[in-house]
Amino acid sequence: MKKRDAYEQEILAAYEKGELETTSPSKGDLSKFKAAATATFIKDRRINIRLSSPDLMDIQARALEEGIPYQTFIASILHKYASGRLVEKPSNLTSRSTRTLRDKAAQRRLALR
């Protein structure tokens, strides 16, 4: 688990002391938020894309790490890229495509002996 920074520690301490209050948005604000969310995430276009099997397996594994379906994960990546907010974070998994290339190179070295 990731360590908490000072701000997060402060929030946690306030929560544990019961110093935080729950607030609800007004009905007007709530309807504005819902309308903005709906307009932002309307999926009105369909695309088809061809991927290599190892790349698809890597994407599916990353989606599993994130706890979301892989098609939703792909759409999220594309949205973040298009809006300039894509930040890559390293995976805990070994890439199948990298592993496949490494395995093929090892096989070629053995065949040359």
KOLROLO-349307 format. One line per field, with one value per residue: residue number from 1; x, y, z of N, C-alpha, C, O, CB in turn; residue in three letters. Coordinates in steps of 0.2 Angstrom, whole numbers. Glycine has a CB too. Example, Ala and Ser with C-alpha at 12.3 -4.5 7.8 and 13.67 -1.06 7.14 Angstrom:
n [1	2];
n.xx [66	64];
n.yy [-28	-11];
n.zz [39	35];
ca.xx [62	68];
ca.yy [-22	-5];
ca.zz [39	36];
c.xx [66	64];
c.yy [-16	0];
c.zz [39	39];
o.xx [71	67];
o.yy [-17	6];
o.zz [42	40];
cb.xx [57	70];
cb.yy [-22	-3];
cb.zz [45	29];
res [ala	ser];
//
This chain:
n [1	2	3	4	5	6	7	8	9	10	11	12	13	14	15	16	17	18	19	20	21	22	23	24	25	26	27	28	29	30	31	32	33	34	35	36	37	38	39	40	41	42	43	44	45	46	47	48	49	50	51	52	53	54	55	56	57	58	59	60	61	62	63	64	65	66	67	68	69	70	71	72	73	74	75	76	77	78	79	80	81	82	83	84	85	86	87	88	89	90	91	92	93	94	95	96	97	98	99	100	101	102	103	104	105	106	107	108	109	110	111	112	113];
n.xx [4	2	12	5	4	8	-4	-14	-13	-17	-30	-35	-33	-41	-53	-54	-55	-68	-70	-74	-87	-101	-107	-120	-123	-133	-149	-150	-136	-132	-140	-133	-120	-123	-128	-116	-107	-114	-114	-100	-96	-103	-104	-104	-98	-91	-77	-65	-51	-36	-25	-10	-9	-1	0	-14	-16	-7	-14	-26	-22	-17	-29	-35	-27	-31	-44	-55	-65	-57	-60	-66	-54	-46	-53	-52	-39	-37	-45	-38	-26	-30	-35	-23	-19	-13	-3	10	11	22	20	17	18	26	29	20	23	36	42	40	47	60	61	61	73	82	79	84	98	101	99	109	120];
n.yy [-6	11	24	37	55	70	79	69	62	72	73	61	60	70	65	53	59	64	76	80	85	79	84	88	90	104	101	107	109	95	91	98	92	79	81	86	75	65	71	71	58	51	38	38	33	19	9	-1	-11	-18	-29	-36	-52	-54	-40	-37	-46	-41	-28	-33	-38	-27	-20	-28	-27	-14	-16	-15	-17	-23	-16	-4	1	3	13	23	25	30	42	49	51	59	70	75	71	59	49	39	25	13	-4	-18	-30	-42	-38	-47	-46	-41	-51	-61	-57	-58	-71	-77	-72	-78	-91	-91	-88	-101	-109	-105	-111];
n.zz [0	-4	4	15	12	20	19	17	29	38	34	37	51	55	51	60	72	71	66	53	42	34	18	7	-10	-18	-25	-37	-40	-41	-52	-62	-61	-64	-78	-84	-82	-89	-102	-104	-105	-115	-126	-142	-154	-163	-165	-173	-170	-173	-164	-158	-151	-139	-135	-132	-122	-112	-110	-105	-93	-87	-86	-77	-66	-63	-60	-69	-84	-99	-111	-106	-100	-111	-118	-108	-108	-121	-120	-110	-117	-128	-121	-116	-104	-101	-91	-89	-79	-71	-73	-62	-68	-79	-96	-109	-122	-122	-115	-125	-136	-129	-127	-140	-145	-136	-140	-154	-151	-145	-156	-165	-160];
ca.xx [0	6	12	1	8	6	-10	-18	-12	-21	-37	-36	-33	-48	-59	-54	-57	-74	-70	-76	-94	-104	-111	-123	-124	-140	-152	-147	-129	-132	-142	-128	-115	-125	-128	-109	-104	-117	-111	-93	-94	-107	-100	-108	-95	-88	-71	-62	-44	-32	-20	-6	-11	3	-2	-20	-15	-5	-19	-31	-18	-17	-36	-37	-24	-35	-51	-60	-65	-52	-62	-66	-48	-43	-57	-50	-32	-38	-48	-33	-21	-33	-35	-17	-18	-10	3	11	14	25	16	20	18	31	25	20	26	43	44	40	53	66	61	62	80	85	79	89	104	102	99	115	125];
ca.yy [0	17	28	43	61	74	81	63	60	77	72	55	62	74	60	49	64	66	84	81	85	77	89	86	96	105	98	111	107	88	90	100	87	73	82	86	68	62	74	70	51	48	34	37	30	13	8	-8	-10	-25	-29	-42	-56	-52	-34	-38	-50	-36	-24	-36	-39	-20	-18	-32	-23	-8	-18	-13	-21	-21	-11	2	3	5	19	27	27	35	48	53	53	64	76	77	69	53	49	32	22	7	-10	-24	-36	-42	-38	-53	-44	-40	-58	-65	-55	-60	-79	-78	-70	-84	-97	-90	-89	-108	-112	-104	-114];
ca.zz [0	-4	10	15	12	26	18	18	36	41	33	41	58	56	51	66	78	70	64	46	41	27	15	1	-15	-18	-31	-44	-42	-42	-58	-66	-61	-68	-85	-86	-82	-95	-108	-105	-106	-120	-131	-148	-160	-162	-169	-173	-170	-173	-159	-157	-145	-133	-133	-129	-115	-108	-109	-101	-87	-84	-84	-71	-60	-61	-58	-74	-90	-103	-116	-103	-99	-117	-119	-103	-110	-127	-118	-107	-122	-132	-117	-114	-97	-100	-87	-88	-72	-72	-70	-58	-72	-85	-102	-113	-128	-121	-114	-131	-139	-126	-128	-147	-145	-133	-145	-159	-149	-145	-163	-168	-157];
c.xx [4	6	8	6	5	-1	-15	-18	-17	-28	-39	-37	-39	-54	-59	-56	-65	-75	-73	-84	-96	-108	-114	-124	-131	-143	-150	-140	-129	-134	-137	-122	-117	-125	-121	-106	-107	-114	-104	-92	-99	-103	-105	-105	-92	-82	-69	-55	-41	-26	-16	-9	-7	1	-9	-20	-12	-10	-24	-28	-18	-24	-37	-33	-28	-42	-56	-60	-60	-54	-63	-59	-45	-47	-54	-43	-32	-40	-42	-28	-24	-34	-29	-15	-15	-3	4	14	16	20	20	21	23	27	26	24	34	46	44	46	60	66	63	70	84	85	83	96	106	102	105	121	127];
c.yy [6	21	35	49	65	77	75	62	65	75	66	56	66	69	56	53	66	73	85	81	83	82	86	92	98	102	101	109	100	87	92	95	81	75	83	79	64	64	72	62	47	45	33	35	24	12	1	-7	-18	-24	-36	-46	-54	-45	-34	-41	-45	-31	-27	-37	-32	-18	-22	-29	-17	-9	-16	-17	-18	-16	-4	5	6	12	25	30	32	42	52	55	59	71	79	76	62	53	41	30	15	1	-15	-30	-36	-42	-44	-51	-44	-47	-62	-64	-58	-68	-80	-77	-76	-90	-97	-91	-97	-111	-111	-107	-121];
c.zz [0	2	9	15	18	25	20	25	40	40	37	49	60	56	57	72	77	68	57	46	34	24	9	-4	-16	-24	-37	-45	-44	-49	-63	-66	-65	-76	-87	-87	-88	-102	-110	-107	-111	-125	-137	-154	-158	-167	-168	-173	-169	-168	-159	-151	-139	-130	-129	-123	-110	-106	-104	-94	-83	-81	-77	-65	-58	-59	-62	-80	-95	-108	-113	-102	-105	-119	-114	-105	-116	-125	-114	-112	-126	-128	-115	-107	-96	-97	-86	-81	-73	-69	-66	-62	-77	-91	-106	-119	-128	-119	-120	-135	-136	-127	-135	-148	-142	-137	-151	-157	-148	-151	-166	-165	-160];
o.xx [10	1	7	10	0	-5	-20	-23	-20	-32	-44	-42	-43	-58	-65	-59	-67	-81	-74	-87	-93	-113	-111	-126	-136	-139	-149	-139	-125	-131	-136	-120	-113	-123	-119	-102	-104	-113	-102	-87	-100	-98	-109	-108	-90	-83	-71	-52	-44	-22	-19	-11	-11	0	-10	-23	-14	-10	-26	-32	-20	-24	-41	-36	-28	-46	-62	-55	-59	-50	-62	-58	-41	-43	-53	-41	-29	-38	-42	-25	-20	-33	-29	-11	-16	1	0	19	13	17	26	24	25	22	31	28	37	51	49	49	64	72	67	73	89	90	86	100	111	106	107	126	131];
o.yy [6	21	38	49	63	77	76	60	63	76	66	54	65	70	55	50	69	76	91	77	84	85	82	97	93	99	97	108	98	83	89	94	79	71	81	78	61	60	71	61	41	48	29	35	22	15	-2	-3	-22	-20	-41	-43	-53	-44	-30	-39	-45	-29	-23	-36	-32	-16	-19	-29	-16	-5	-15	-20	-12	-11	1	11	11	17	30	36	37	47	58	61	64	76	84	79	60	56	38	33	11	2	-15	-35	-30	-46	-47	-56	-46	-49	-66	-68	-60	-70	-85	-81	-78	-94	-102	-94	-99	-116	-115	-108	-125];
o.zz [3	6	4	19	21	30	23	28	45	45	40	52	65	60	60	76	81	69	55	50	29	28	5	-2	-14	-29	-42	-51	-48	-53	-69	-72	-69	-80	-93	-92	-92	-106	-115	-111	-111	-128	-137	-160	-152	-173	-163	-177	-166	-169	-161	-146	-133	-124	-124	-118	-104	-100	-99	-89	-77	-76	-73	-59	-52	-56	-60	-81	-95	-110	-116	-102	-105	-121	-116	-105	-116	-127	-116	-111	-127	-131	-111	-104	-90	-99	-83	-79	-77	-64	-67	-60	-79	-92	-107	-122	-132	-122	-121	-138	-140	-128	-136	-151	-145	-138	-153	-161	-150	-152	-170	-168	-158];
cb.xx [-5	3	19	-4	8	10	-11	-16	-5	-19	-38	-31	-27	-48	-58	-47	-53	-79	-63	-73	-97	-108	-107	-130	-121	-141	-160	-148	-125	-137	-149	-125	-113	-132	-131	-105	-106	-124	-112	-89	-94	-112	-98	-111	-89	-94	-65	-65	-42	-30	-22	1	-11	10	-2	-25	-11	1	-23	-33	-11	-14	-40	-34	-17	-36	-52	-59	-72	-48	-69	-70	-43	-45	-64	-49	-28	-42	-54	-30	-20	-40	-40	-16	-25	-9	3	16	9	32	13	16	11	35	28	13	23	44	39	33	54	65	54	58	81	82	71	88	105	96	93	116	124];
cb.yy [0	22	30	43	65	81	84	57	61	84	70	49	66	80	55	46	70	64	87	76	92	70	96	82	94	113	98	118	108	85	93	107	85	71	89	91	64	63	81	71	47	53	27	44	36	7	13	-12	-6	-27	-27	-42	-64	-52	-29	-42	-56	-32	-21	-43	-42	-15	-20	-40	-21	-3	-15	-5	-21	-26	-14	1	-3	1	18	24	21	31	47	48	48	62	75	85	70	49	52	30	23	6	-14	-25	-37	-48	-32	-55	-37	-36	-61	-64	-47	-59	-82	-74	-64	-85	-98	-83	-86	-111	-109	-96	-116];
cb.zz [6	-10	12	20	6	26	11	14	39	38	26	40	60	51	45	67	78	76	65	41	43	28	14	2	-22	-19	-30	-43	-35	-37	-60	-63	-54	-66	-86	-81	-76	-95	-108	-99	-100	-124	-128	-149	-162	-164	-167	-179	-164	-180	-152	-157	-146	-134	-139	-134	-116	-111	-115	-104	-88	-89	-90	-72	-62	-67	-51	-75	-93	-106	-119	-96	-97	-123	-118	-96	-112	-132	-113	-101	-126	-134	-112	-115	-93	-107	-80	-94	-66	-69	-76	-52	-76	-84	-106	-114	-131	-115	-109	-135	-140	-118	-126	-151	-142	-126	-147	-162	-142	-141	-167	-167	-149];
res [met	lys	lys	arg	asp	ala	tyr	glu	gln	glu	ile	leu	ala	ala	tyr	glu	lys	gly	glu	leu	glu	thr	thr	ser	pro	ser	lys	gly	asp	leu	ser	lys	phe	lys	ala	ala	ala	thr	ala	thr	phe	ile	lys	asp	arg	arg	ile	asn	ile	arg	leu	ser	ser	pro	asp	leu	met	asp	ile	gln	ala	arg	ala	leu	glu	glu	gly	ile	pro	tyr	gln	thr	phe	ile	ala	ser	ile	leu	his	lys	tyr	ala	ser	gly	arg	leu	val	glu	lys	pro	ser	asn	leu	thr	ser	arg	ser	thr	arg	thr	leu	arg	asp	lys	ala	ala	gln	arg	arg	leu	ala	leu	arg];
//
